[in-house]
Amino acid sequence: MAVSGRGRRQHRQAGYDSYECRWGEQKQLDCFLQGYAVEKATIEARKQGHSVIEQSLEDGSIKLTVSAGGAA
C-alpha cells in the first residue's frame, strides 16, 4: 500500500498492488472497503448525535439512513 499527497490540506490517496490477484480477489477487497466505509460513516454520524439505520440491498450495496439529532 502506498499513500500519496503532502501537506495538511491536500487530499490523500491510497493505492495498492494486488500482484495480479495473487493476494486475493478484488471482490473481497471491495467488500472489506465497503464495510470499513459503513462503520466509519456510522461512527462519525453518532459522534455528532445522529442516529443511523443500516439496510443491506439486493445488489450487495448498503444503504445508510442518517437522522439528525438521533430521531430515528
All heavy atoms as a GROMACS GRO file, in nm:
protein
  554
    1MET      N    1   0.085  -0.116   0.000
    1MET     CA    2   0.000   0.000   0.000
    1MET      C    3   0.089   0.123   0.000
    1MET      O    4   0.192   0.125   0.065
    1MET     CB    5  -0.092  -0.001   0.121
    1MET     CG    6  -0.177   0.124   0.126
    1MET     SD    7  -0.303   0.122   0.252
    1MET     CE    8  -0.423   0.021   0.172
    2ALA      N    9   0.048   0.222  -0.072
    2ALA     CA   10   0.120   0.348  -0.078
    2ALA      C   11   0.022   0.463  -0.057
    2ALA      O   12  -0.093   0.454  -0.099
    2ALA     CB   13   0.189   0.363  -0.212
    3VAL      N   14   0.068   0.567   0.007
    3VAL     CA   15  -0.014   0.686   0.028
    3VAL      C   16   0.057   0.804  -0.036
    3VAL      O   17   0.177   0.824  -0.015
    3VAL     CB   18  -0.036   0.714   0.178
    3VAL    CG1   19  -0.115   0.840   0.199
    3VAL    CG2   20  -0.105   0.595   0.244
    4SER      N   21  -0.016   0.879  -0.118
    4SER     CA   22   0.043   0.996  -0.183
    4SER      C   23  -0.026   1.122  -0.134
    4SER      O   24  -0.138   1.119  -0.086
    4SER     CB   25   0.031   0.984  -0.335
    4SER     OG   26  -0.104   0.982  -0.372
    5GLY      N   27   0.044   1.234  -0.147
    5GLY     CA   28  -0.009   1.363  -0.104
    5GLY      C   29   0.076   1.420   0.008
    5GLY      O   30   0.129   1.347   0.090
    6ARG      N   31   0.092   1.549   0.007
    6ARG     CA   32   0.171   1.615   0.110
    6ARG      C   33   0.095   1.733   0.165
    6ARG      O   34   0.008   1.787   0.102
    6ARG     CB   35   0.304   1.665   0.052
    6ARG     CG   36   0.393   1.554   0.007
    6ARG     CD   37   0.523   1.611  -0.043
    6ARG     NE   38   0.602   1.503  -0.099
    6ARG     CZ   39   0.721   1.519  -0.147
    6ARG    NH1   40   0.776   1.638  -0.147
    6ARG    NH2   41   0.787   1.418  -0.196
    7GLY      N   42   0.135   1.776   0.283
    7GLY     CA   43   0.074   1.894   0.342
    7GLY      C   44  -0.053   1.861   0.417
    7GLY      O   45  -0.112   1.756   0.401
    8ARG      N   46  -0.095   1.954   0.499
    8ARG     CA   47  -0.211   1.931   0.584
    8ARG      C   48  -0.342   1.938   0.509
    8ARG      O   49  -0.437   1.871   0.544
    8ARG     CB   50  -0.212   2.034   0.696
    8ARG     CG   51  -0.091   2.026   0.784
    8ARG     CD   52  -0.095   2.132   0.887
    8ARG     NE   53  -0.157   2.074   1.007
    8ARG     CZ   54  -0.193   2.142   1.111
    8ARG    NH1   55  -0.178   2.271   1.114
    8ARG    NH2   56  -0.246   2.084   1.215
    9ARG      N   57  -0.351   2.020   0.406
    9ARG     CA   58  -0.479   2.042   0.339
    9ARG      C   59  -0.493   1.964   0.209
    9ARG      O   60  -0.596   1.972   0.145
    9ARG     CB   61  -0.499   2.190   0.313
    9ARG     CG   62  -0.511   2.268   0.441
    9ARG     CD   63  -0.536   2.413   0.413
    9ARG     NE   64  -0.542   2.487   0.536
    9ARG     CZ   65  -0.654   2.530   0.590
    9ARG    NH1   66  -0.768   2.507   0.533
    9ARG    NH2   67  -0.651   2.596   0.703
   10GLN      N   68  -0.393   1.893   0.168
   10GLN     CA   69  -0.402   1.818   0.044
   10GLN      C   70  -0.481   1.690   0.063
   10GLN      O   71  -0.478   1.628   0.169
   10GLN     CB   72  -0.263   1.779  -0.006
   10GLN     CG   73  -0.207   1.874  -0.107
   10GLN     CD   74  -0.084   1.815  -0.173
   10GLN    OE1   75  -0.032   1.714  -0.131
   10GLN    NE2   76  -0.037   1.881  -0.275
   11HIS      N   77  -0.552   1.652  -0.041
   11HIS     CA   78  -0.625   1.525  -0.041
   11HIS      C   79  -0.524   1.411  -0.049
   11HIS      O   80  -0.432   1.414  -0.129
   11HIS     CB   81  -0.718   1.521  -0.162
   11HIS     CG   82  -0.792   1.392  -0.175
   11HIS    ND1   83  -0.895   1.359  -0.091
   11HIS    CD2   84  -0.777   1.290  -0.261
   11HIS    CE1   85  -0.940   1.241  -0.126
   11HIS    NE2   86  -0.871   1.198  -0.229
   12ARG      N   87  -0.540   1.314   0.034
   12ARG     CA   88  -0.451   1.198   0.032
   12ARG      C   89  -0.521   1.083  -0.038
   12ARG      O   90  -0.641   1.067  -0.029
   12ARG     CB   91  -0.413   1.159   0.173
   12ARG     CG   92  -0.337   1.269   0.243
   12ARG     CD   93  -0.262   1.216   0.362
   12ARG     NE   94  -0.198   1.323   0.433
   12ARG     CZ   95  -0.072   1.359   0.412
   12ARG    NH1   96   0.000   1.296   0.326
   12ARG    NH2   97  -0.020   1.458   0.480
   13GLN      N   98  -0.442   1.003  -0.107
   13GLN     CA   99  -0.497   0.891  -0.181
   13GLN      C  100  -0.414   0.767  -0.154
   13GLN      O  101  -0.291   0.772  -0.157
   13GLN     CB  102  -0.497   0.923  -0.330
   13GLN     CG  103  -0.560   0.816  -0.414
   13GLN     CD  104  -0.570   0.859  -0.559
   13GLN    OE1  105  -0.518   0.962  -0.598
   13GLN    NE2  106  -0.635   0.779  -0.638
   14ALA      N  107  -0.481   0.658  -0.125
   14ALA     CA  108  -0.413   0.531  -0.100
   14ALA      C  109  -0.426   0.443  -0.223
   14ALA      O  110  -0.527   0.443  -0.291
   14ALA     CB  111  -0.472   0.461   0.020
   15GLY      N  112  -0.322   0.368  -0.251
   15GLY     CA  113  -0.324   0.274  -0.361
   15GLY      C  114  -0.261   0.143  -0.318
   15GLY      O  115  -0.199   0.135  -0.212
   16TYR      N  116  -0.276   0.041  -0.398
   16TYR     CA  117  -0.219  -0.088  -0.363
   16TYR      C  118  -0.189  -0.166  -0.490
   16TYR      O  119  -0.236  -0.133  -0.598
   16TYR     CB  120  -0.316  -0.168  -0.274
   16TYR     CG  121  -0.434  -0.220  -0.351
   16TYR    CD1  122  -0.436  -0.350  -0.398
   16TYR    CD2  123  -0.542  -0.138  -0.381
   16TYR    CE1  124  -0.542  -0.397  -0.473
   16TYR    CE2  125  -0.647  -0.184  -0.455
   16TYR     CZ  126  -0.648  -0.314  -0.500
   16TYR     OH  127  -0.752  -0.360  -0.574
   17ASP      N  128  -0.113  -0.270  -0.476
   17ASP     CA  129  -0.082  -0.361  -0.586
   17ASP      C  130  -0.119  -0.501  -0.538
   17ASP      O  131  -0.063  -0.550  -0.441
   17ASP     CB  132   0.066  -0.352  -0.620
   17ASP     CG  133   0.105  -0.440  -0.737
   17ASP    OD1  134   0.019  -0.515  -0.787
   17ASP    OD2  135   0.221  -0.435  -0.778
   18SER      N  136  -0.215  -0.565  -0.604
   18SER     CA  137  -0.261  -0.698  -0.562
   18SER      C  138  -0.180  -0.809  -0.628
   18SER      O  139  -0.214  -0.926  -0.615
   18SER     CB  140  -0.409  -0.715  -0.595
   18SER     OG  141  -0.427  -0.722  -0.736
   19TYR      N  142  -0.074  -0.773  -0.697
   19TYR     CA  143   0.009  -0.873  -0.767
   19TYR      C  144  -0.077  -0.963  -0.854
   19TYR      O  145  -0.072  -1.085  -0.844
   19TYR     CB  146   0.095  -0.952  -0.669
   19TYR     CG  147   0.200  -0.868  -0.603
   19TYR    CD1  148   0.175  -0.809  -0.480
   19TYR    CD2  149   0.322  -0.846  -0.665
   19TYR    CE1  150   0.271  -0.729  -0.420
   19TYR    CE2  151   0.418  -0.766  -0.607
   19TYR     CZ  152   0.392  -0.708  -0.484
   19TYR     OH  153   0.486  -0.629  -0.426
   20GLU      N  154  -0.158  -0.900  -0.941
   20GLU     CA  155  -0.246  -0.969  -1.035
   20GLU      C  156  -0.337  -1.068  -0.964
   20GLU      O  157  -0.352  -1.182  -1.004
   20GLU     CB  158  -0.164  -1.035  -1.145
   20GLU     CG  159  -0.086  -0.933  -1.226
   20GLU     CD  160   0.010  -0.996  -1.326
   20GLU    OE1  161   0.024  -1.120  -1.329
   20GLU    OE2  162   0.070  -0.918  -1.402
   21CYS      N  163  -0.395  -1.027  -0.853
   21CYS     CA  164  -0.491  -1.102  -0.772
   21CYS      C  165  -0.430  -1.221  -0.700
   21CYS      O  166  -0.500  -1.307  -0.648
   21CYS     CB  167  -0.611  -1.148  -0.856
   21CYS     SG  168  -0.713  -1.010  -0.911
   22ARG      N  169  -0.298  -1.229  -0.691
   22ARG     CA  170  -0.236  -1.339  -0.617
   22ARG      C  171  -0.256  -1.321  -0.466
   22ARG      O  172  -0.238  -1.415  -0.391
   22ARG     CB  173  -0.088  -1.350  -0.650
   22ARG     CG  174  -0.066  -1.409  -0.790
   22ARG     CD  175   0.079  -1.420  -0.819
   22ARG     NE  176   0.127  -1.285  -0.846
   22ARG     CZ  177   0.241  -1.256  -0.904
   22ARG    NH1  178   0.322  -1.353  -0.940
   22ARG    NH2  179   0.277  -1.132  -0.926
   23TRP      N  180  -0.293  -1.201  -0.424
   23TRP     CA  181  -0.318  -1.176  -0.281
   23TRP      C  182  -0.465  -1.193  -0.248
   23TRP      O  183  -0.506  -1.177  -0.136
   23TRP     CB  184  -0.274  -1.036  -0.244
   23TRP     CG  185  -0.127  -1.021  -0.229
   23TRP    CD1  186  -0.030  -1.112  -0.258
   23TRP    CD2  187  -0.058  -0.907  -0.181
   23TRP    NE1  188   0.094  -1.063  -0.232
   23TRP    CE2  189   0.080  -0.936  -0.184
   23TRP    CE3  190  -0.099  -0.784  -0.136
   23TRP    CZ2  191   0.176  -0.845  -0.143
   23TRP    CZ3  192  -0.003  -0.693  -0.095
   23TRP    CH2  193   0.134  -0.725  -0.099
   24GLY      N  194  -0.546  -1.225  -0.346
   24GLY     CA  195  -0.689  -1.244  -0.322
   24GLY      C  196  -0.772  -1.175  -0.429
   24GLY      O  197  -0.721  -1.098  -0.511
   25GLU      N  198  -0.898  -1.204  -0.428
   25GLU     CA  199  -0.991  -1.149  -0.526
   25GLU      C  200  -1.023  -1.002  -0.499
   25GLU      O  201  -1.037  -0.963  -0.383
   25GLU     CB  202  -1.122  -1.229  -0.525
   25GLU     CG  203  -1.105  -1.373  -0.569
   25GLU     CD  204  -1.071  -1.387  -0.715
   25GLU    OE1  205  -1.122  -1.306  -0.796
   25GLU    OE2  206  -0.991  -1.476  -0.748
   26GLN      N  207  -1.039  -0.926  -0.604
   26GLN     CA  208  -1.077  -0.785  -0.593
   26GLN      C  209  -1.209  -0.772  -0.518
   26GLN      O  210  -1.229  -0.680  -0.439
   26GLN     CB  211  -1.087  -0.721  -0.731
   26GLN     CG  212  -1.128  -0.575  -0.729
   26GLN     CD  213  -1.023  -0.484  -0.667
   26GLN    OE1  214  -0.904  -0.504  -0.688
   26GLN    NE2  215  -1.068  -0.386  -0.591
   27LYS      N  216  -1.299  -0.866  -0.540
   27LYS     CA  217  -1.431  -0.863  -0.476
   27LYS      C  218  -1.417  -0.863  -0.323
   27LYS      O  219  -1.493  -0.795  -0.253
   27LYS     CB  220  -1.512  -0.984  -0.521
   27LYS     CG  221  -1.652  -0.989  -0.468
   27LYS     CD  222  -1.726  -1.110  -0.524
   27LYS     CE  223  -1.864  -1.119  -0.465
   27LYS     NZ  224  -1.936  -1.235  -0.517
   28GLN      N  225  -1.322  -0.938  -0.271
   28GLN     CA  226  -1.301  -0.943  -0.126
   28GLN      C  227  -1.251  -0.810  -0.072
   28GLN      O  228  -1.292  -0.765   0.034
   28GLN     CB  229  -1.204  -1.056  -0.090
   28GLN     CG  230  -1.255  -1.194  -0.124
   28GLN     CD  231  -1.383  -1.226  -0.050
   28GLN    OE1  232  -1.398  -1.194   0.066
   28GLN    NE2  233  -1.476  -1.291  -0.119
   29LEU      N  234  -1.160  -0.746  -0.146
   29LEU     CA  235  -1.111  -0.614  -0.105
   29LEU      C  236  -1.224  -0.513  -0.109
   29LEU      O  237  -1.241  -0.432  -0.017
   29LEU     CB  238  -0.995  -0.567  -0.194
   29LEU     CG  239  -0.943  -0.427  -0.164
   29LEU    CD1  240  -0.888  -0.418  -0.020
   29LEU    CD2  241  -0.837  -0.387  -0.264
   30ASP      N  242  -1.305  -0.518  -0.214
   30ASP     CA  243  -1.418  -0.426  -0.227
   30ASP      C  244  -1.515  -0.443  -0.110
   30ASP      O  245  -1.564  -0.344  -0.054
   30ASP     CB  246  -1.493  -0.449  -0.358
   30ASP     CG  247  -1.410  -0.411  -0.480
   30ASP    OD1  248  -1.309  -0.339  -0.465
   30ASP    OD2  249  -1.447  -0.455  -0.591
   31CYS      N  250  -1.540  -0.566  -0.070
   31CYS     CA  251  -1.629  -0.594   0.044
   31CYS      C  252  -1.571  -0.537   0.173
   31CYS      O  253  -1.642  -0.476   0.252
   31CYS     CB  254  -1.650  -0.744   0.054
   31CYS     SG  255  -1.766  -0.791   0.184
   32PHE      N  256  -1.441  -0.556   0.193
   32PHE     CA  257  -1.374  -0.502   0.311
   32PHE      C  258  -1.384  -0.349   0.315
   32PHE      O  259  -1.419  -0.290   0.417
   32PHE     CB  260  -1.228  -0.544   0.314
   32PHE     CG  261  -1.147  -0.474   0.417
   32PHE    CD1  262  -1.156  -0.511   0.551
   32PHE    CD2  263  -1.063  -0.368   0.383
   32PHE    CE1  264  -1.082  -0.444   0.648
   32PHE    CE2  265  -0.989  -0.302   0.479
   32PHE     CZ  266  -0.999  -0.340   0.612
   33LEU      N  267  -1.356  -0.285   0.201
   33LEU     CA  268  -1.360  -0.138   0.195
   33LEU      C  269  -1.501  -0.086   0.218
   33LEU      O  270  -1.520   0.017   0.285
   33LEU     CB  271  -1.306  -0.089   0.061
   33LEU     CG  272  -1.156  -0.112   0.038
   33LEU    CD1  273  -1.118  -0.072  -0.103
   33LEU    CD2  274  -1.073  -0.038   0.141
   34GLN      N  275  -1.601  -0.156   0.166
   34GLN     CA  276  -1.740  -0.115   0.188
   34GLN      C  277  -1.774  -0.124   0.337
   34GLN      O  278  -1.834  -0.032   0.393
   34GLN     CB  279  -1.834  -0.203   0.108
   34GLN     CG  280  -1.981  -0.167   0.127
   34GLN     CD  281  -2.074  -0.264   0.059
   34GLN    OE1  282  -2.052  -0.385   0.063
   34GLN    NE2  283  -2.178  -0.213  -0.003
   35GLY      N  284  -1.736  -0.232   0.401
   35GLY     CA  285  -1.762  -0.248   0.543
   35GLY      C  286  -1.693  -0.141   0.626
   35GLY      O  287  -1.752  -0.086   0.721
   36TYR      N  288  -1.570  -0.110   0.589
   36TYR     CA  289  -1.496  -0.005   0.661
   36TYR      C  290  -1.566   0.130   0.645
   36TYR      O  291  -1.583   0.203   0.742
   36TYR     CB  292  -1.353   0.004   0.608
   36TYR     CG  293  -1.275   0.115   0.674
   36TYR    CD1  294  -1.212   0.094   0.796
   36TYR    CD2  295  -1.267   0.241   0.616
   36TYR    CE1  296  -1.142   0.196   0.859
   36TYR    CE2  297  -1.198   0.344   0.678
   36TYR     CZ  298  -1.136   0.321   0.798
   36TYR     OH  299  -1.068   0.422   0.860
   37ALA      N  300  -1.608   0.160   0.522
   37ALA     CA  301  -1.675   0.289   0.496
   37ALA      C  302  -1.805   0.300   0.575
   37ALA      O  303  -1.836   0.407   0.631
   37ALA     CB  304  -1.702   0.305   0.347
   38VAL      N  305  -1.880   0.192   0.582
   38VAL     CA  306  -2.007   0.192   0.657
   38VAL      C  307  -1.980   0.218   0.806
   38VAL      O  308  -2.045   0.301   0.869
   38VAL     CB  309  -2.082   0.060   0.636
   38VAL    CG1  310  -2.195   0.044   0.738
   38VAL    CG2  311  -2.138   0.052   0.495
   39GLU      N  312  -1.882   0.147   0.861
   39GLU     CA  313  -1.851   0.164   1.003
   39GLU      C  314  -1.800   0.304   1.034
   39GLU      O  315  -1.840   0.365   1.132
   39GLU     CB  316  -1.748   0.060   1.049
   39GLU     CG  317  -1.804  -0.081   1.052
   39GLU     CD  318  -1.928  -0.094   1.139
   39GLU    OE1  319  -1.927  -0.043   1.253
   39GLU    OE2  320  -2.025  -0.156   1.094
   40LYS      N  321  -1.713   0.357   0.948
   40LYS     CA  322  -1.658   0.491   0.969
   40LYS      C  323  -1.769   0.596   0.962
   40LYS      O  324  -1.776   0.686   1.047
   40LYS     CB  325  -1.549   0.520   0.865
   40LYS     CG  326  -1.486   0.656   0.878
   40LYS     CD  327  -1.406   0.669   1.006
   40LYS     CE  328  -1.331   0.801   1.007
   40LYS     NZ  329  -1.274   0.831   1.136
   41ALA      N  330  -1.856   0.586   0.862
   41ALA     CA  331  -1.967   0.682   0.849
   41ALA      C  332  -2.061   0.673   0.969
   41ALA      O  333  -2.107   0.776   1.021
   41ALA     CB  334  -2.043   0.656   0.719
   42THR      N  335  -2.089   0.552   1.014
   42THR     CA  336  -2.176   0.532   1.129
   42THR      C  337  -2.116   0.594   1.255
   42THR      O  338  -2.185   0.666   1.330
   42THR     CB  339  -2.204   0.382   1.151
   42THR    OG1  340  -2.268   0.331   1.034
   42THR    CG2  341  -2.292   0.359   1.272
   43ILE      N  342  -1.990   0.568   1.279
   43ILE     CA  343  -1.922   0.624   1.396
   43ILE      C  344  -1.924   0.776   1.395
   43ILE      O  345  -1.955   0.840   1.495
   43ILE     CB  346  -1.777   0.570   1.404
   43ILE    CG1  347  -1.778   0.422   1.442
   43ILE    CG2  348  -1.693   0.652   1.502
   43ILE    CD1  349  -1.644   0.353   1.423
   44GLU      N  350  -1.891   0.834   1.281
   44GLU     CA  351  -1.886   0.980   1.271
   44GLU      C  352  -2.024   1.042   1.289
   44GLU      O  353  -2.038   1.146   1.354
   44GLU     CB  354  -1.823   1.023   1.139
   44GLU     CG  355  -1.676   0.987   1.126
   44GLU     CD  356  -1.590   1.045   1.237
   44GLU    OE1  357  -1.608   1.162   1.276
   44GLU    OE2  358  -1.502   0.971   1.286
   45ALA      N  359  -2.127   0.980   1.232
   45ALA     CA  360  -2.263   1.033   1.248
   45ALA      C  361  -2.307   1.027   1.394
   45ALA      O  362  -2.365   1.122   1.447
   45ALA     CB  363  -2.360   0.954   1.160
   46ARG      N  364  -2.277   0.917   1.461
   46ARG     CA  365  -2.316   0.903   1.602
   46ARG      C  366  -2.238   0.997   1.692
   46ARG      O  367  -2.292   1.045   1.792
   46ARG     CB  368  -2.300   0.758   1.646
   46ARG     CG  369  -2.407   0.671   1.582
   46ARG     CD  370  -2.404   0.530   1.630
   46ARG     NE  371  -2.518   0.457   1.572
   46ARG     CZ  372  -2.517   0.327   1.550
   46ARG    NH1  373  -2.413   0.254   1.581
   46ARG    NH2  374  -2.622   0.271   1.497
   47LYS      N  375  -2.113   1.026   1.658
   47LYS     CA  376  -2.035   1.124   1.734
   47LYS      C  377  -2.103   1.260   1.734
   47LYS      O  378  -2.092   1.337   1.829
   47LYS     CB  379  -1.895   1.140   1.674
   47LYS     CG  380  -1.795   1.037   1.717
   47LYS     CD  381  -1.661   1.074   1.655
   47LYS     CE  382  -1.554   0.972   1.679
   47LYS     NZ  383  -1.428   1.009   1.612
   48GLN      N  384  -2.172   1.290   1.624
   48GLN     CA  385  -2.241   1.419   1.611
   48GLN      C  386  -2.384   1.413   1.663
   48GLN      O  387  -2.462   1.507   1.644
   48GLN     CB  388  -2.238   1.463   1.465
   48GLN     CG  389  -2.098   1.489   1.414
   48GLN     CD  390  -2.097   1.528   1.268
   48GLN    OE1  391  -2.195   1.581   1.215
   48GLN    NE2  392  -1.986   1.504   1.201
   49GLY      N  393  -2.421   1.302   1.727
   49GLY     CA  394  -2.553   1.291   1.787
   49GLY      C  395  -2.663   1.244   1.695
   49GLY      O  396  -2.782   1.253   1.729
   50HIS      N  397  -2.629   1.193   1.578
   50HIS     CA  398  -2.729   1.145   1.483
   50HIS      C  399  -2.751   0.996   1.502
   50HIS      O  400  -2.664   0.924   1.549
   50HIS     CB  401  -2.684   1.172   1.339
   50HIS     CG  402  -2.648   1.314   1.312
   50HIS    ND1  403  -2.728   1.421   1.348
   50HIS    CD2  404  -2.539   1.369   1.254
   50HIS    CE1  405  -2.670   1.534   1.312
   50HIS    NE2  406  -2.554   1.505   1.255
   51SER      N  407  -2.868   0.949   1.461
   51SER     CA  408  -2.893   0.805   1.462
   51SER      C  409  -2.872   0.752   1.320
   51SER      O  410  -2.887   0.825   1.222
   51SER     CB  411  -3.033   0.774   1.511
   51SER     OG  412  -3.129   0.826   1.424
   52VAL      N  413  -2.838   0.624   1.311
   52VAL     CA  414  -2.806   0.564   1.182
   52VAL      C  415  -2.880   0.432   1.169
   52VAL      O  416  -2.880   0.350   1.262
   52VAL     CB  417  -2.654   0.539   1.168
   52VAL    CG1  418  -2.622   0.476   1.034
   52VAL    CG2  419  -2.576   0.668   1.187
   53ILE      N  420  -2.943   0.412   1.054
   53ILE     CA  421  -3.007   0.284   1.021
   53ILE      C  422  -2.934   0.227   0.900
   53ILE      O  423  -2.916   0.296   0.800
   53ILE     CB  424  -3.157   0.303   0.991
   53ILE    CG1  425  -3.229   0.356   1.114
   53ILE    CG2  426  -3.218   0.171   0.944
   53ILE    CD1  427  -3.373   0.394   1.089
   54GLU      N  428  -2.893   0.102   0.911
   54GLU     CA  429  -2.820   0.034   0.804
   54GLU      C  430  -2.913  -0.067   0.738
   54GLU      O  431  -2.981  -0.144   0.805
   54GLU     CB  432  -2.699  -0.037   0.863
   54GLU     CG  433  -2.614  -0.108   0.763
   54GLU     CD  434  -2.494  -0.174   0.827
   54GLU    OE1  435  -2.439  -0.119   0.925
   54GLU    OE2  436  -2.455  -0.282   0.778
   55GLN      N  437  -2.915  -0.066   0.603
   55GLN     CA  438  -3.000  -0.158   0.529
   55GLN      C  439  -2.919  -0.221   0.417
   55GLN      O  440  -2.863  -0.151   0.333
   55GLN     CB  441  -3.121  -0.083   0.472
   55GLN     CG  442  -3.214  -0.168   0.391
   55GLN     CD  443  -3.327  -0.087   0.330
   55GLN    OE1  444  -3.331   0.035   0.342
   55GLN    NE2  445  -3.418  -0.156   0.266
   56SER      N  446  -2.913  -0.354   0.413
   56SER     CA  447  -2.846  -0.426   0.304
   56SER      C  448  -2.942  -0.435   0.187
   56SER      O  449  -3.058  -0.474   0.203
   56SER     CB  450  -2.805  -0.566   0.349
   56SER     OG  451  -2.711  -0.558   0.453
   57LEU      N  452  -2.893  -0.401   0.068
   57LEU     CA  453  -2.976  -0.404  -0.052
   57LEU      C  454  -2.947  -0.531  -0.133
   57LEU      O  455  -2.844  -0.596  -0.115
   57LEU     CB  456  -2.950  -0.279  -0.136
   57LEU     CG  457  -2.973  -0.147  -0.063
   57LEU    CD1  458  -2.940  -0.030  -0.154
   57LEU    CD2  459  -3.116  -0.136  -0.012
   58GLU      N  460  -3.038  -0.566  -0.222
   58GLU     CA  461  -3.027  -0.688  -0.300
   58GLU      C  462  -2.900  -0.695  -0.385
   58GLU      O  463  -2.847  -0.803  -0.407
   58GLU     CB  464  -3.149  -0.704  -0.392
   58GLU     CG  465  -3.275  -0.740  -0.317
   58GLU     CD  466  -3.392  -0.763  -0.410
   58GLU    OE1  467  -3.370  -0.798  -0.527
   58GLU    OE2  468  -3.506  -0.746  -0.364
   59ASP      N  469  -2.852  -0.582  -0.432
   59ASP     CA  470  -2.733  -0.582  -0.518
   59ASP      C  471  -2.602  -0.589  -0.439
   59ASP      O  472  -2.494  -0.583  -0.495
   59ASP     CB  473  -2.732  -0.459  -0.609
   59ASP     CG  474  -2.718  -0.328  -0.534
   59ASP    OD1  475  -2.712  -0.329  -0.410
   59ASP    OD2  476  -2.713  -0.223  -0.601
   60GLY      N  477  -2.612  -0.602  -0.306
   60GLY     CA  478  -2.493  -0.613  -0.223
   60GLY      C  479  -2.447  -0.481  -0.164
   60GLY      O  480  -2.359  -0.479  -0.079
   61SER      N  481  -2.507  -0.372  -0.208
   61SER     CA  482  -2.469  -0.243  -0.152
   61SER      C  483  -2.538  -0.223  -0.017
   61SER      O  484  -2.627  -0.300   0.021
   61SER     CB  485  -2.504  -0.129  -0.249
   61SER     OG  486  -2.641  -0.125  -0.275
   62ILE      N  487  -2.495  -0.122   0.054
   62ILE     CA  488  -2.550  -0.094   0.186
   62ILE      C  489  -2.601   0.050   0.188
   62ILE      O  490  -2.529   0.141   0.149
   62ILE     CB  491  -2.444  -0.114   0.296
   62ILE    CG1  492  -2.397  -0.259   0.295
   62ILE    CG2  493  -2.501  -0.076   0.433
   62ILE    CD1  494  -2.279  -0.286   0.386
   63LYS      N  495  -2.723   0.067   0.233
   63LYS     CA  496  -2.784   0.200   0.243
   63LYS      C  497  -2.781   0.242   0.389
   63LYS      O  498  -2.826   0.168   0.477
   63LYS     CB  499  -2.929   0.194   0.194
   63LYS     CG  500  -3.004   0.325   0.208
   63LYS     CD  501  -3.147   0.308   0.161
   63LYS     CE  502  -3.227   0.433   0.184
   63LYS     NZ  503  -3.368   0.415   0.140
   64LEU      N  504  -2.725   0.360   0.414
   64LEU     CA  505  -2.728   0.418   0.548
   64LEU      C  506  -2.824   0.535   0.548
   64LEU      O  507  -2.819   0.620   0.460
   64LEU     CB  508  -2.589   0.471   0.587
   64LEU     CG  509  -2.480   0.368   0.612
   64LEU    CD1  510  -2.351   0.439   0.652
   64LEU    CD2  511  -2.520   0.270   0.718
   65THR      N  512  -2.912   0.537   0.646
   65THR     CA  513  -3.002   0.649   0.664
   65THR      C  514  -2.962   0.718   0.794
   65THR      O  515  -2.963   0.656   0.901
   65THR     CB  516  -3.149   0.603   0.672
   65THR    OG1  517  -3.180   0.530   0.554
   65THR    CG2  518  -3.244   0.721   0.687
   66VAL      N  519  -2.923   0.845   0.783
   66VAL     CA  520  -2.878   0.922   0.899
   66VAL      C  521  -2.986   1.022   0.933
   66VAL      O  522  -3.030   1.100   0.848
   66VAL     CB  523  -2.745   0.994   0.868
   66VAL    CG1  524  -2.700   1.077   0.989
   66VAL    CG2  525  -2.636   0.894   0.828
   67SER      N  526  -3.032   1.017   1.059
   67SER     CA  527  -3.134   1.110   1.106
   67SER      C  528  -3.070   1.209   1.203
   67SER      O  529  -3.008   1.169   1.300
   67SER     CB  530  -3.246   1.034   1.177
   67SER     OG  531  -3.311   0.948   1.087
   68ALA      N  532  -3.085   1.336   1.172
   68ALA     CA  533  -3.028   1.440   1.254
   68ALA      C  534  -3.087   1.439   1.394
   68ALA      O  535  -3.208   1.419   1.411
   68ALA     CB  536  -3.048   1.577   1.190
   69GLY      N  537  -3.004   1.456   1.493
   69GLY     CA  538  -3.049   1.466   1.630
   69GLY      C  539  -3.092   1.336   1.693
   69GLY      O  540  -3.152   1.335   1.799
   70GLY      N  541  -3.064   1.223   1.630
   70GLY     CA  542  -3.095   1.093   1.687
   70GLY      C  543  -3.240   1.054   1.683
   70GLY      O  544  -3.284   0.968   1.758
   71ALA      N  545  -3.319   1.114   1.595
   71ALA     CA  546  -3.462   1.087   1.590
   71ALA      C  547  -3.495   0.983   1.484
   71ALA      O  548  -3.564   1.009   1.386
   71ALA     CB  549  -3.537   1.216   1.561
   72ALA      N  550  -3.446   0.860   1.502
   72ALA     CA  551  -3.478   0.756   1.404
   72ALA      C  552  -3.576   0.657   1.460
   72ALA      O  553  -3.587   0.632   1.574
   72ALA     CB  554  -3.351   0.682   1.362
   0.00000   0.00000   0.00000
